C-alpha cells in the first residue's frame, strides 16, 4: 500500500479521533493553546509597537471574569 493511499485512509480517522478527544481538553487548555498560537503569530509582526500590542494578553482568570461579565453572570 502506498503512503499516499494510507494517508488518504487515515486522514479522516485521525480527524475523528481528534474531535472525539477534544472534550477531554479543559477550557483552560484550549485558552492556553490559543494564547500560544497568538503569541507565535504576533512574533511575526515587524512593527515593534504593533507587535507589543498584539502580544498583550489576558490571564485565563481575567478572561473568565470578562466573559462572565459580558454574559451578565457574576
PDB file with one MODEL, atoms N, CA, C and O in Angstrom:
MODEL        1
ATOM      1  N   UNK A   1       0.859  -1.179   0.000  1.00  0.00           N
ATOM      2  CA  UNK A   1       0.000   0.000   0.000  1.00  0.00           C
ATOM      3  C   UNK A   1       0.903   1.240   0.000  1.00  0.00           C
ATOM      4  O   UNK A   1       1.861   1.321   0.768  1.00  0.00           O
ATOM      5  N   UNK A   2       0.585   2.193  -0.865  1.00  0.00           N
ATOM      6  CA  UNK A   2       1.398   3.396  -0.962  1.00  0.00           C
ATOM      7  C   UNK A   2       1.126   4.327   0.213  1.00  0.00           C
ATOM      8  O   UNK A   2       0.072   4.271   0.847  1.00  0.00           O
ATOM      9  N   UNK A   3       2.096   5.175   0.481  1.00  0.00           N
ATOM     10  CA  UNK A   3       1.955   6.144   1.572  1.00  0.00           C
ATOM     11  C   UNK A   3       0.783   7.087   1.314  1.00  0.00           C
ATOM     12  O   UNK A   3       0.030   7.411   2.232  1.00  0.00           O
ATOM     13  N   UNK A   4       0.631   7.525   0.067  1.00  0.00           N
ATOM     14  CA  UNK A   4      -0.454   8.454  -0.270  1.00  0.00           C
ATOM     15  C   UNK A   4      -1.813   7.811   0.008  1.00  0.00           C
ATOM     16  O   UNK A   4      -2.714   8.454   0.546  1.00  0.00           O
ATOM     17  N   UNK A   5      -1.950   6.540  -0.363  1.00  0.00           N
ATOM     18  CA  UNK A   5      -3.229   5.859  -0.120  1.00  0.00           C
ATOM     19  C   UNK A   5      -3.473   5.687   1.381  1.00  0.00           C
ATOM     20  O   UNK A   5      -4.593   5.877   1.854  1.00  0.00           O
ATOM     21  N   UNK A   6      -2.437   5.331   2.119  1.00  0.00           N
ATOM     22  CA  UNK A   6      -2.554   5.195   3.572  1.00  0.00           C
ATOM     23  C   UNK A   6      -2.938   6.526   4.203  1.00  0.00           C
ATOM     24  O   UNK A   6      -3.776   6.568   5.104  1.00  0.00           O
ATOM     25  N   UNK A   7      -2.332   7.613   3.737  1.00  0.00           N
ATOM     26  CA  UNK A   7      -2.641   8.942   4.262  1.00  0.00           C
ATOM     27  C   UNK A   7      -4.093   9.311   3.982  1.00  0.00           C
ATOM     28  O   UNK A   7      -4.759   9.887   4.842  1.00  0.00           O
ATOM     29  N   UNK A   8      -4.590   8.987   2.795  1.00  0.00           N
ATOM     30  CA  UNK A   8      -5.998   9.269   2.463  1.00  0.00           C
ATOM     31  C   UNK A   8      -6.943   8.476   3.346  1.00  0.00           C
ATOM     32  O   UNK A   8      -8.017   8.958   3.705  1.00  0.00           O
ATOM     33  N   UNK A   9      -6.552   7.275   3.692  1.00  0.00           N
ATOM     34  CA  UNK A   9      -7.408   6.419   4.514  1.00  0.00           C
ATOM     35  C   UNK A   9      -7.371   6.827   5.988  1.00  0.00           C
ATOM     36  O   UNK A   9      -8.395   6.780   6.670  1.00  0.00           O
ATOM     37  N   UNK A  10      -6.219   7.218   6.471  1.00  0.00           N
ATOM     38  CA  UNK A  10      -6.092   7.518   7.894  1.00  0.00           C
ATOM     39  C   UNK A  10      -6.404   8.970   8.222  1.00  0.00           C
ATOM     40  O   UNK A  10      -6.676   9.283   9.381  1.00  0.00           O
ATOM     41  N   UNK A  11      -6.375   9.865   7.244  1.00  0.00           N
ATOM     42  CA  UNK A  11      -6.655  11.282   7.497  1.00  0.00           C
ATOM     43  C   UNK A  11      -7.993  11.509   8.175  1.00  0.00           C
ATOM     44  O   UNK A  11      -8.042  12.154   9.223  1.00  0.00           O
ATOM     45  N   UNK A  12      -9.089  10.995   7.606  1.00  0.00           N
ATOM     46  CA  UNK A  12     -10.393  11.171   8.257  1.00  0.00           C
ATOM     47  C   UNK A  12     -10.461  10.493   9.629  1.00  0.00           C
ATOM     48  O   UNK A  12     -11.108  11.002  10.545  1.00  0.00           O
ATOM     49  N   UNK A  13      -9.798   9.356   9.764  1.00  0.00           N
ATOM     50  CA  UNK A  13      -9.809   8.661  11.053  1.00  0.00           C
ATOM     51  C   UNK A  13      -9.100   9.498  12.111  1.00  0.00           C
ATOM     52  O   UNK A  13      -9.565   9.580  13.247  1.00  0.00           O
ATOM     53  N   UNK A  14      -7.990  10.113  11.752  1.00  0.00           N
ATOM     54  CA  UNK A  14      -7.275  10.963  12.702  1.00  0.00           C
ATOM     55  C   UNK A  14      -8.083  12.199  13.049  1.00  0.00           C
ATOM     56  O   UNK A  14      -8.064  12.657  14.192  1.00  0.00           O
ATOM     57  N   UNK A  15      -8.786  12.735  12.078  1.00  0.00           N
ATOM     58  CA  UNK A  15      -9.642  13.890  12.335  1.00  0.00           C
ATOM     59  C   UNK A  15     -10.745  13.520  13.322  1.00  0.00           C
ATOM     60  O   UNK A  15     -11.011  14.258  14.271  1.00  0.00           O
ATOM     61  N   UNK A  16     -11.378  12.385  13.096  1.00  0.00           N
ATOM     62  CA  UNK A  16     -12.435  11.934  14.008  1.00  0.00           C
ATOM     63  C   UNK A  16     -11.880  11.666  15.402  1.00  0.00           C
ATOM     64  O   UNK A  16     -12.533  11.970  16.400  1.00  0.00           O
ATOM     65  N   UNK A  17     -10.684  11.101  15.474  1.00  0.00           N
ATOM     66  CA  UNK A  17     -10.058  10.860  16.774  1.00  0.00           C
ATOM     67  C   UNK A  17      -9.801  12.177  17.487  1.00  0.00           C
ATOM     68  O   UNK A  17     -10.039  12.288  18.689  1.00  0.00           O
ATOM     69  N   UNK A  18      -9.320  13.171  16.762  1.00  0.00           N
ATOM     70  CA  UNK A  18      -9.075  14.489  17.355  1.00  0.00           C
ATOM     71  C   UNK A  18     -10.350  15.124  17.871  1.00  0.00           C
ATOM     72  O   UNK A  18     -10.361  15.700  18.959  1.00  0.00           O
ATOM     73  N   UNK A  19     -11.420  15.025  17.107  1.00  0.00           N
ATOM     74  CA  UNK A  19     -12.709  15.579  17.523  1.00  0.00           C
ATOM     75  C   UNK A  19     -13.229  14.833  18.746  1.00  0.00           C
ATOM     76  O   UNK A  19     -13.800  15.444  19.649  1.00  0.00           O
ATOM     77  N   UNK A  20     -13.034  13.517  18.782  1.00  0.00           N
ATOM     78  CA  UNK A  20     -13.500  12.719  19.917  1.00  0.00           C
ATOM     79  C   UNK A  20     -12.739  13.072  21.184  1.00  0.00           C
ATOM     80  O   UNK A  20     -13.299  13.032  22.280  1.00  0.00           O
ATOM     81  N   UNK A  21     -11.474  13.413  21.042  1.00  0.00           N
ATOM     82  CA  UNK A  21     -10.657  13.732  22.216  1.00  0.00           C
ATOM     83  C   UNK A  21     -10.792  15.183  22.657  1.00  0.00           C
ATOM     84  O   UNK A  21     -10.366  15.531  23.758  1.00  0.00           O
ATOM     85  N   UNK A  22     -11.374  16.029  21.825  1.00  0.00           N
ATOM     86  CA  UNK A  22     -11.489  17.446  22.144  1.00  0.00           C
ATOM     87  C   UNK A  22     -12.186  17.710  23.475  1.00  0.00           C
ATOM     88  O   UNK A  22     -11.707  18.547  24.240  1.00  0.00           O
ATOM     89  N   UNK A  23     -13.294  17.037  23.789  1.00  0.00           N
ATOM     90  CA  UNK A  23     -13.939  17.302  25.087  1.00  0.00           C
ATOM     91  C   UNK A  23     -13.041  16.973  26.282  1.00  0.00           C
ATOM     92  O   UNK A  23     -13.284  17.455  27.389  1.00  0.00           O
ATOM     93  N   UNK A  24     -12.012  16.160  26.067  1.00  0.00           N
ATOM     94  CA  UNK A  24     -11.098  15.823  27.161  1.00  0.00           C
ATOM     95  C   UNK A  24     -10.239  17.020  27.552  1.00  0.00           C
ATOM     96  O   UNK A  24      -9.675  17.044  28.646  1.00  0.00           O
ATOM     97  N   UNK A  25     -10.136  18.000  26.684  1.00  0.00           N
ATOM     98  CA  UNK A  25      -9.361  19.201  26.999  1.00  0.00           C
ATOM     99  C   UNK A  25     -10.189  20.117  27.889  1.00  0.00           C
ATOM    100  O   UNK A  25     -11.391  20.284  27.686  1.00  0.00           O
ATOM    101  N   UNK A  26      -9.534  20.696  28.863  1.00  0.00           N
ATOM    102  CA  UNK A  26     -10.240  21.667  29.688  1.00  0.00           C
ATOM    103  C   UNK A  26     -10.291  22.992  28.929  1.00  0.00           C
ATOM    104  O   UNK A  26      -9.508  23.228  28.008  1.00  0.00           O
ATOM    105  N   UNK A  27     -11.211  23.835  29.325  1.00  0.00           N
ATOM    106  CA  UNK A  27     -11.297  25.149  28.682  1.00  0.00           C
ATOM    107  C   UNK A  27      -9.993  25.915  28.888  1.00  0.00           C
ATOM    108  O   UNK A  27      -9.588  26.692  28.024  1.00  0.00           O
ATOM    109  N   UNK A  28      -9.342  25.703  30.011  1.00  0.00           N
ATOM    110  CA  UNK A  28      -8.061  26.373  30.258  1.00  0.00           C
ATOM    111  C   UNK A  28      -7.012  25.916  29.245  1.00  0.00           C
ATOM    112  O   UNK A  28      -6.242  26.735  28.744  1.00  0.00           O
ATOM    113  N   UNK A  29      -6.973  24.636  28.945  1.00  0.00           N
ATOM    114  CA  UNK A  29      -6.018  24.124  27.970  1.00  0.00           C
ATOM    115  C   UNK A  29      -6.295  24.708  26.586  1.00  0.00           C
ATOM    116  O   UNK A  29      -5.368  25.055  25.855  1.00  0.00           O
ATOM    117  N   UNK A  30      -7.552  24.811  26.239  1.00  0.00           N
ATOM    118  CA  UNK A  30      -7.918  25.396  24.956  1.00  0.00           C
ATOM    119  C   UNK A  30      -7.495  26.862  24.917  1.00  0.00           C
ATOM    120  O   UNK A  30      -6.948  27.329  23.917  1.00  0.00           O
ATOM    121  N   UNK A  31      -7.750  27.588  26.008  1.00  0.00           N
ATOM    122  CA  UNK A  31      -7.363  29.003  26.090  1.00  0.00           C
ATOM    123  C   UNK A  31      -5.846  29.138  25.967  1.00  0.00           C
ATOM    124  O   UNK A  31      -5.353  29.970  25.204  1.00  0.00           O
ATOM    125  N   UNK A  32      -5.108  28.322  26.716  1.00  0.00           N
ATOM    126  CA  UNK A  32      -3.643  28.391  26.686  1.00  0.00           C
ATOM    127  C   UNK A  32      -3.094  28.073  25.295  1.00  0.00           C
ATOM    128  O   UNK A  32      -2.137  28.702  24.843  1.00  0.00           O
ATOM    129  N   UNK A  33      -3.699  27.103  24.625  1.00  0.00           N
ATOM    130  CA  UNK A  33      -3.264  26.767  23.261  1.00  0.00           C
ATOM    131  C   UNK A  33      -3.526  27.936  22.314  1.00  0.00           C
ATOM    132  O   UNK A  33      -2.701  28.246  21.455  1.00  0.00           O
ATOM    133  N   UNK A  34      -4.672  28.576  22.477  1.00  0.00           N
ATOM    134  CA  UNK A  34      -4.987  29.746  21.655  1.00  0.00           C
ATOM    135  C   UNK A  34      -4.027  30.892  21.908  1.00  0.00           C
ATOM    136  O   UNK A  34      -3.612  31.582  20.977  1.00  0.00           O
ATOM    137  N   UNK A  35      -3.675  31.093  23.166  1.00  0.00           N
ATOM    138  CA  UNK A  35      -2.729  32.152  23.508  1.00  0.00           C
ATOM    139  C   UNK A  35      -1.349  31.858  22.929  1.00  0.00           C
ATOM    140  O   UNK A  35      -0.682  32.764  22.429  1.00  0.00           O
ATOM    141  N   UNK A  36      -0.922  30.612  22.992  1.00  0.00           N
ATOM    142  CA  UNK A  36       0.378  30.235  22.416  1.00  0.00           C
ATOM    143  C   UNK A  36       0.388  30.492  20.915  1.00  0.00           C
ATOM    144  O   UNK A  36       1.369  30.999  20.371  1.00  0.00           O
ATOM    145  N   UNK A  37      -0.710  30.140  20.247  1.00  0.00           N
ATOM    146  CA  UNK A  37      -0.802  30.388  18.810  1.00  0.00           C
ATOM    147  C   UNK A  37      -0.757  31.893  18.535  1.00  0.00           C
ATOM    148  O   UNK A  37      -0.073  32.338  17.613  1.00  0.00           O
ATOM    149  N   UNK A  38      -1.486  32.673  19.338  1.00  0.00           N
ATOM    150  CA  UNK A  38      -1.499  34.121  19.141  1.00  0.00           C
ATOM    151  C   UNK A  38      -0.098  34.707  19.322  1.00  0.00           C
ATOM    152  O   UNK A  38       0.326  35.546  18.527  1.00  0.00           O
ATOM    153  N   UNK A  39       0.620  34.275  20.353  1.00  0.00           N
ATOM    154  CA  UNK A  39       1.966  34.788  20.588  1.00  0.00           C
ATOM    155  C   UNK A  39       2.888  34.464  19.412  1.00  0.00           C
ATOM    156  O   UNK A  39       3.717  35.283  19.013  1.00  0.00           O
ATOM    157  N   UNK A  40       2.733  33.270  18.870  1.00  0.00           N
ATOM    158  CA  UNK A  40       3.545  32.881  17.716  1.00  0.00           C
ATOM    159  C   UNK A  40       3.234  33.776  16.515  1.00  0.00           C
ATOM    160  O   UNK A  40       4.144  34.222  15.817  1.00  0.00           O
ATOM    161  N   UNK A  41       1.962  34.032  16.282  1.00  0.00           N
ATOM    162  CA  UNK A  41       1.573  34.893  15.173  1.00  0.00           C
ATOM    163  C   UNK A  41       2.043  36.330  15.410  1.00  0.00           C
ATOM    164  O   UNK A  41       2.498  36.995  14.478  1.00  0.00           O
ATOM    165  N   UNK A  42       1.936  36.808  16.642  1.00  0.00           N
ATOM    166  CA  UNK A  42       2.362  38.177  16.960  1.00  0.00           C
ATOM    167  C   UNK A  42       3.859  38.357  16.723  1.00  0.00           C
ATOM    168  O   UNK A  42       4.301  39.425  16.298  1.00  0.00           O
ATOM    169  N   UNK A  43       4.628  37.325  16.996  1.00  0.00           N
ATOM    170  CA  UNK A  43       6.083  37.436  16.847  1.00  0.00           C
ATOM    171  C   UNK A  43       6.491  37.682  15.403  1.00  0.00           C
ATOM    172  O   UNK A  43       7.633  38.064  15.148  1.00  0.00           O
ATOM    173  N   UNK A  44       5.599  37.474  14.467  1.00  0.00           N
ATOM    174  CA  UNK A  44       5.891  37.692  13.045  1.00  0.00           C
ATOM    175  C   UNK A  44       5.683  39.136  12.612  1.00  0.00           C
ATOM    176  O   UNK A  44       6.047  39.497  11.493  1.00  0.00           O
ATOM    177  N   UNK A  45       5.108  39.968  13.470  1.00  0.00           N
ATOM    178  CA  UNK A  45       4.833  41.356  13.119  1.00  0.00           C
ATOM    179  C   UNK A  45       6.126  42.161  13.218  1.00  0.00           C
ATOM    180  O   UNK A  45       6.789  42.151  14.256  1.00  0.00           O
ATOM    181  N   UNK A  46       6.480  42.849  12.154  1.00  0.00           N
ATOM    182  CA  UNK A  46       7.739  43.593  12.103  1.00  0.00           C
ATOM    183  C   UNK A  46       7.674  44.889  12.918  1.00  0.00           C
ATOM    184  O   UNK A  46       8.656  45.260  13.561  1.00  0.00           O
ATOM    185  N   UNK A  47       6.537  45.577  12.899  1.00  0.00           N
ATOM    186  CA  UNK A  47       6.387  46.855  13.587  1.00  0.00           C
ATOM    187  C   UNK A  47       6.352  46.618  15.102  1.00  0.00           C
ATOM    188  O   UNK A  47       5.426  45.985  15.609  1.00  0.00           O
ATOM    189  N   UNK A  48       7.365  47.128  15.828  1.00  0.00           N
ATOM    190  CA  UNK A  48       7.501  46.848  17.255  1.00  0.00           C
ATOM    191  C   UNK A  48       6.301  47.287  18.093  1.00  0.00           C
ATOM    192  O   UNK A  48       5.818  46.487  18.894  1.00  0.00           O
ATOM    193  N   UNK A  49       5.794  48.519  17.950  1.00  0.00           N
ATOM    194  CA  UNK A  49       4.621  48.895  18.759  1.00  0.00           C
ATOM    195  C   UNK A  49       3.400  48.001  18.471  1.00  0.00           C
ATOM    196  O   UNK A  49       2.657  47.639  19.382  1.00  0.00           O
ATOM    197  N   UNK A  50       3.213  47.660  17.212  1.00  0.00           N
ATOM    198  CA  UNK A  50       2.088  46.787  16.864  1.00  0.00           C
ATOM    199  C   UNK A  50       2.288  45.386  17.435  1.00  0.00           C
ATOM    200  O   UNK A  50       1.336  44.761  17.903  1.00  0.00           O
ATOM    201  N   UNK A  51       3.538  44.890  17.394  1.00  0.00           N
ATOM    202  CA  UNK A  51       3.836  43.567  17.947  1.00  0.00           C
ATOM    203  C   UNK A  51       3.572  43.547  19.450  1.00  0.00           C
ATOM    204  O   UNK A  51       3.002  42.584  19.962  1.00  0.00           O
ATOM    205  N   UNK A  52       3.980  44.606  20.165  1.00  0.00           N
ATOM    206  CA  UNK A  52       3.741  44.673  21.611  1.00  0.00           C
ATOM    207  C   UNK A  52       2.246  44.699  21.921  1.00  0.00           C
ATOM    208  O   UNK A  52       1.795  44.061  22.872  1.00  0.00           O
ATOM    209  N   UNK A  53       1.479  45.439  21.118  1.00  0.00           N
ATOM    210  CA  UNK A  53       0.033  45.495  21.318  1.00  0.00           C
ATOM    211  C   UNK A  53      -0.574  44.111  21.103  1.00  0.00           C
ATOM    212  O   UNK A  53      -1.456  43.682  21.847  1.00  0.00           O
ATOM    213  N   UNK A  54      -0.097  43.438  20.095  1.00  0.00           N
ATOM    214  CA  UNK A  54      -0.595  42.104  19.782  1.00  0.00           C
ATOM    215  C   UNK A  54      -0.237  41.106  20.887  1.00  0.00           C
ATOM    216  O   UNK A  54      -1.038  40.229  21.211  1.00  0.00           O
ATOM    217  N   UNK A  55       0.944  41.233  21.458  1.00  0.00           N
ATOM    218  CA  UNK A  55       1.415  40.290  22.480  1.00  0.00           C
ATOM    219  C   UNK A  55       0.681  40.443  23.806  1.00  0.00           C
ATOM    220  O   UNK A  55       0.640  39.504  24.602  1.00  0.00           O
ATOM    221  N   UNK A  56       0.100  41.614  24.053  1.00  0.00           N
ATOM    222  CA  UNK A  56      -0.614  41.823  25.316  1.00  0.00           C
ATOM    223  C   UNK A  56      -1.799  40.872  25.367  1.00  0.00           C
ATOM    224  O   UNK A  56      -2.625  40.843  24.454  1.00  0.00           O
ATOM    225  N   UNK A  57      -1.875  40.102  26.432  1.00  0.00           N
ATOM    226  CA  UNK A  57      -2.983  39.155  26.541  1.00  0.00           C
ATOM    227  C   UNK A  57      -3.481  39.093  27.980  1.00  0.00           C
ATOM    228  O   UNK A  57      -2.787  39.495  28.914  1.00  0.00           O
ATOM    229  N   UNK A  58      -4.664  38.595  28.130  1.00  0.00           N
ATOM    230  CA  UNK A  58      -5.277  38.453  29.446  1.00  0.00           C
ATOM    231  C   UNK A  58      -4.885  37.118  30.066  1.00  0.00           C
ATOM    232  O   UNK A  58      -4.668  36.129  29.366  1.00  0.00           O
ATOM    233  N   UNK A  59      -4.798  37.109  31.394  1.00  0.00           N
ATOM    234  CA  UNK A  59      -4.648  35.828  32.069  1.00  0.00           C
ATOM    235  C   UNK A  59      -5.964  35.076  31.896  1.00  0.00           C
ATOM    236  O   UNK A  59      -6.988  35.676  31.571  1.00  0.00           O
ATOM    237  N   UNK A  60      -5.936  33.788  32.109  1.00  0.00           N
ATOM    238  CA  UNK A  60      -7.163  32.996  31.964  1.00  0.00           C
ATOM    239  C   UNK A  60      -8.222  33.465  32.953  1.00  0.00           C
ATOM    240  O   UNK A  60      -9.400  33.543  32.604  1.00  0.00           O
ATOM    241  N   UNK A  61      -7.818  33.777  34.179  1.00  0.00           N
ATOM    242  CA  UNK A  61      -8.781  34.230  35.186  1.00  0.00           C
ATOM    243  C   UNK A  61      -9.432  35.553  34.774  1.00  0.00           C
ATOM    244  O   UNK A  61     -10.642  35.727  34.922  1.00  0.00           O
ATOM    245  N   UNK A  62      -8.620  36.488  34.255  1.00  0.00           N
ATOM    246  CA  UNK A  62      -9.180  37.754  33.777  1.00  0.00           C
ATOM    247  C   UNK A  62     -10.122  37.520  32.593  1.00  0.00           C
ATOM    248  O   UNK A  62     -11.171  38.157  32.485  1.00  0.00           O
ATOM    249  N   UNK A  63      -9.740  36.613  31.722  1.00  0.00           N
ATOM    250  CA  UNK A  63     -10.589  36.262  30.577  1.00  0.00           C
ATOM    251  C   UNK A  63     -11.930  35.723  31.071  1.00  0.00           C
ATOM    252  O   UNK A  63     -12.980  36.111  30.559  1.00  0.00           O
ATOM    253  N   UNK A  64     -11.900  34.832  32.060  1.00  0.00           N
ATOM    254  CA  UNK A  64     -13.127  34.257  32.605  1.00  0.00           C
ATOM    255  C   UNK A  64     -14.022  35.344  33.214  1.00  0.00           C
ATOM    256  O   UNK A  64     -15.237  35.334  33.020  1.00  0.00           O
ATOM    257  N   UNK A  65     -13.412  36.280  33.950  1.00  0.00           N
ATOM    258  CA  UNK A  65     -14.192  37.366  34.554  1.00  0.00           C
ATOM    259  C   UNK A  65     -14.845  38.230  33.481  1.00  0.00           C
ATOM    260  O   UNK A  65     -16.021  38.574  33.590  1.00  0.00           O
ATOM    261  N   UNK A  66     -14.089  38.578  32.450  1.00  0.00           N
ATOM    262  CA  UNK A  66     -14.642  39.412  31.389  1.00  0.00           C
ATOM    263  C   UNK A  66     -15.731  38.664  30.609  1.00  0.00           C
ATOM    264  O   UNK A  66     -16.737  39.262  30.227  1.00  0.00           O
ATOM    265  N   UNK A  67     -15.542  37.403  30.382  1.00  0.00           N
ATOM    266  CA  UNK A  67     -16.538  36.601  29.667  1.00  0.00           C
ATOM    267  C   UNK A  67     -17.815  36.512  30.489  1.00  0.00           C
ATOM    268  O   UNK A  67     -18.915  36.635  29.950  1.00  0.00           O
ATOM    269  N   UNK A  68     -17.671  36.299  31.797  1.00  0.00           N
ATOM    270  CA  UNK A  68     -18.839  36.201  32.668  1.00  0.00           C
ATOM    271  C   UNK A  68     -19.569  37.542  32.726  1.00  0.00           C
ATOM    272  O   UNK A  68     -20.799  37.580  32.708  1.00  0.00           O
ATOM    273  N   UNK A  69     -18.815  38.646  32.795  1.00  0.00           N
ATOM    274  CA  UNK A  69     -19.425  39.964  32.834  1.00  0.00           C
ATOM    275  C   UNK A  69     -20.179  40.250  31.540  1.00  0.00           C
ATOM    276  O   UNK A  69     -21.252  40.853  31.561  1.00  0.00           O
ATOM    277  N   UNK A  70     -19.624  39.821  30.429  1.00  0.00           N
ATOM    278  CA  UNK A  70     -20.283  40.039  29.139  1.00  0.00           C
ATOM    279  C   UNK A  70     -21.585  39.250  29.042  1.00  0.00           C
ATOM    280  O   UNK A  70     -22.525  39.669  28.366  1.00  0.00           O
ATOM    281  N   UNK A  71     -21.633  38.111  29.719  1.00  0.00           N
ATOM    282  CA  UNK A  71     -22.835  37.286  29.708  1.00  0.00           C
ATOM    283  C   UNK A  71     -23.819  37.707  30.811  1.00  0.00           C
ATOM    284  O   UNK A  71     -24.944  37.210  30.870  1.00  0.00           O
ATOM    285  N   UNK A  72     -23.386  38.619  31.672  1.00  0.00           N
ATOM    286  CA  UNK A  72     -24.243  39.061  32.761  1.00  0.00           C
ATOM    287  C   UNK A  72     -24.214  38.148  33.958  1.00  0.00           C
ATOM    288  O   UNK A  72     -25.128  38.183  34.781  1.00  0.00           O
ATOM    289  N   UNK A  73     -23.178  37.322  34.079  1.00  0.00           N
ATOM    290  CA  UNK A  73     -23.020  36.395  35.199  1.00  0.00           C
ATOM    291  C   UNK A  73     -22.006  36.975  36.165  1.00  0.00           C
ATOM    292  O   UNK A  73     -21.008  37.568  35.754  1.00  0.00           O
ATOM    293  N   UNK A  74     -22.269  36.799  37.453  1.00  0.00           N
ATOM    294  CA  UNK A  74     -21.306  37.315  38.444  1.00  0.00           C
ATOM    295  C   UNK A  74     -20.402  36.236  38.950  1.00  0.00           C
ATOM    296  O   UNK A  74     -19.536  36.497  39.786  1.00  0.00           O
TER     297      UNK A  74
ENDMDL
END
